[in-house]
Amino acid sequence: MNILAIETATTACAVGVATTNEEELIHVVDDGQRHTEALALTISALLDELGLTPRDIGRVMVDRGPGLYTGLRVGIATALALAQGIGCELVGATSLELLANGAYDAGVRGTVVSCVDARRGEVFAQAFSLDDSLGELQAPKVRTARDVAEEWASLATPVTFTGDGVERYLDDFSAVANGRLFSQRVPSVHAALALARRREPLEVLTPLYLREADAVANFTTRTRSARP
């Protein structure tokens, strides 16, 4: 089965294809959050390079969040359109578990905290245990980067931080004496393709936003402040 993976949770747009012949090709485009234009062009270029058409895709894996609201909407809408238009299967994974799986694939073990930049001084964060297998230690939450760093500093146990949220708030995370950093600017597309092979197809794909879109939040704030 040919598998397409779509990643749009961060400012970058990433696409990967794993073929029935065990070829794997991944393109990452950092185009200033222009996900709408970049995603379709990147998918088309990737399929052309492999000699495939959209109808050759049997399953689509999409990052369902959390992450940048507009990027996620573009990625999820594209995945749904492909699933409905060509009848391929649809599977999903969170950006935080993809970061954890990416670290695991690179040999990182122990406790890992995945952090996706949520802006406003905040990150979407979740802790995982990476030993013989990968397990969740916490539910995903939106928190300030400083709170996440201070929590793990107070526990004084070895921990690895990863994700673009770590790089955005590097001063906070690098100050954790018991912590180390594993660089991943984009949730792992390689991990997404691997997970896609093992997951059951979805009837309904549920986005994981964790927070209102910035536009909605700003509108709500202005509306409330305008009230007498």
Protein Blocks (a to p, Z undefined) as FASTA:
>chain_A
ZZddddfkbmbdcdddddfkopacdddddehhpamlmmmmmmmmmmmmnopafklpmbdc
ddebdcdfklmmmmmmmmmmmmmmnopacddddfklmmmmmmmmnopacjddddddeejo
iacdddddddfbccdfbdcddddfklmmmmmmmnopacddedjklmmmmmlmmmpmkbcc
dddfbdcfklmmmmmmmpccdfbdcddekpacfklmmmmmmmmmmpZZ
